[in-house]
Amino acid sequence: MDEVTVRDDPAELRYELLLGGQRIGEIRYRVEGDAVALVHTEVDPAYEGRGLATRLIQDALDDLRSRGRRVIPICPLVRRYIERHPEYGDLVTQDPSRPE
């Protein structure tokens, strides 16, 4: 399998999942003050079932942590990932536009 990498593309407001340099997935986001709302995660159907969405989410969360950013997990996949990996729970903050 080719090299898998994840990179932030702030001009497009997305984290990109690259396989051999080709974009095969992304997490769309928006900036909300000091937090980043992770809105939608998508991986090309031809590459589903290989754990690549998990890799994309984990790398994005690790990058946000390294930058000192908080996370608003709007995307259901991101929410489930954080529920299953409580070590990322400290990154979560409330979405100001969606009071609970």
N, C-alpha and C positions, 0 to 999 in steps of 0.2 A: 504494500500500500504506500502511496505517496505521502510526503510529509504533510501533517495537519498543523495548521497554525491559526491563531485567533488574533485579530488586530482591531483596534478602535479606529473608526473613520468618522471623526467628529464633524467633518463637513457634511456628511450624509446622515448624521445622527444614528449610527448603527455600529455594532460589533459585527465583524465579518469572520466567517468560518471559511478558511481556505484549504483546499486539498490540492497539493502540487501547484499552488499559485492561483488556482481557479476558485472563485467564490461559489460555495455550494450551500451556504446558510448564512443567517443573520439574526441578530436581536436588534429590533428597532427600539430607540429610546428617546426620551425628551428630558431636558434639564429642568429641574424644579428647585431653584435656589441652590443649596449645597447638596442636594440629592439628585439622583438619576432615576427616573421612572422607566423601568424595563417593560415595554408595552407589548411586544409581539416577538415570538421566536419561531423561526421557520428553517427547515432543512430540506433541500431538494429531495423529493420522494425516492429518487434513484439511490440515495445514500442513507435512507432511514434504516433503523434497526442495528446500527453499528456503534451506538453510544456517542455519536458525534454531537447531538444536541446537548447531551450532558457535558461533554468537553467544552462546548461553546459557552454554556451557562457558567460552569466552574471558572473558566479562564476570565470571563467578563467580571464575575464577582471578585476574583483575586485581583484583577486590575483595579477595580473600583476601590477595594480595600487599600491597596498600595497607594492610592491617591487621596485617601482619607475621605472618600465620598460615602454618603448614605444611599440606600436603595429603596425604591418604592416598587414592590413586585406586583405589577398589574397583570403581567402575562401568567396564565395558569401554570405553564410548565416551570417558570421560574419560582412561583409560589410553592409548587410541589417539591422542587429541588431543595429549597430552603427548609421546608418542613422535614424532609428526609435527612438533611445535613445541618443539624442545629448549630454547628460551628460557624455558620454564616448568619445566624439570627441577630447578632449584634449590629449587622449592617442595615437592618430593616427600620424604616421610619414610616410614619403615617402619610398617606396621600392627602394633602390639604383639600383637594377638591372632592374627596370621597370620605366624609366622616362616618365613623362606625357607630 
